[in-house]
Amino acid sequence: MNSNHRVNVVRIKELRKHPNADSLSLVDIEGYQVVVRTDEFRLGAQYIYVQPDSVVPATEPFKFLWSDREFTGEVPMKYRRITVRRFRKEYSEGLLLPLSEFTGGLVHDERFKYGWIKDGDDVAAALGIQHYEEPEPGFNIGTQGRKLTLWQRILKYFGFGPKPFGPKNGPGAYDVESLKNYPHVFVEGEPVIVTEKIHGSNARYMFDGKTFWVGSHKRWWKEQNNIWRDVTKKYPWIEAFCREWPNYTLRGEVTPTQKGYAYGFETEKQFFVFDLQRPDGAYTDKVTLFKMADIQRFVPVIYQGPYDAAKMKELAEGKSLVEGAKNMREGTVISSEYERQIRGVGRAQLKLKSLKFLEGETK
């Protein structure tokens, strides 16, 4: 999960004039920009900022998002997911709502009840706002796995469920934080490598000296009929590499699994390597990784050179650099040329999603 995907309480410090609309203004929140109606916002007041890729609950303060539609049951997630929109040619990233809309007993949290809300407080849990995660595709036949038998469900109810499948002390899920949440991690001029963020399904492979393990983002797969095992059959070098490097975890992206992002192949699976995790949990630096001859396909390298904040924004946009691809790029991943750790963040590696991609997710 993204540890810094927060819903923070903020104060507006400046209302910048919208270049194409007299009634609208632009508000900067860290690395994000939000378009607001000027007469509805005032400097110094407290607001709640909801980042893109958040999913809001079907509660009163958010009903305006789907007020022009009628539903017989639960409001579908697609209408509760916050992404990016454009208003008069200016991008608006997320939502900015007055704190006052959530007071008066609407939220069961003492901070709201007694007016203890402070600037910078994360109120995601209190408001029931969650981080959006791309659904993991299941088996080729359209399921997410075998259903538990009645006996297995009974055992699970009493705490005797089947042991989790996977390598003992195996590597966990892979996530990268957003550059917009940590805009000061990289310094101007620092040597970086910028790679394309592929919009597919996360994969991990490792050989522990006995078993070749096949995993997706959050689970290890025993079953044979799934996309993560399919690519190992198509590309035998994946298993061969893992056997040559025991207890190293090869991480990458399987495509095509997301609608509109075929990367040149409508049905045929592809695999792009983006990282190699060592047995001690640390990662091989990108300079070394991209020189490893036994790995036959990497994510495209878009740029290698000095860090420039303005240039990073430009590089996040554009067409995919995968040979034969006709789709846009999802964004980029920016890494320090050589591995280094940042206190409170982790690796000096952050993602920057394309605004055009996020805008398309709204439609």
Secondary structure, DSSP 8 states (H G I E B T S, - for coil): --TT--EEEEE----EE-TT-TTEEEEEETTEEEEEEGGG--TT-EEEEE-TTEE--SSGGGGGGTTTS--SSS--HHHHEE-EEEETTEEEESEEEEGGGG-SSSS--HHHHTT---TT-B-HHHHT-EE-------BTTS-SS----HHHHHHHHTT------S-TT--------BTTT-TTSS-TT-EEEEEEE--SEEEEEEE-SS-EEEEESS-B---SSBHHHHHHHH-THHHHHHHHSTT-EEEEEEES-STT--TT-SSS-EEEEEEEE-TTS-B--HHHHTT-TT---B--EEEEEE--HHHHHHHTSSB--STT--SB--EEEEEESS--EETTTEESEEEEE-HHHHHHHH-
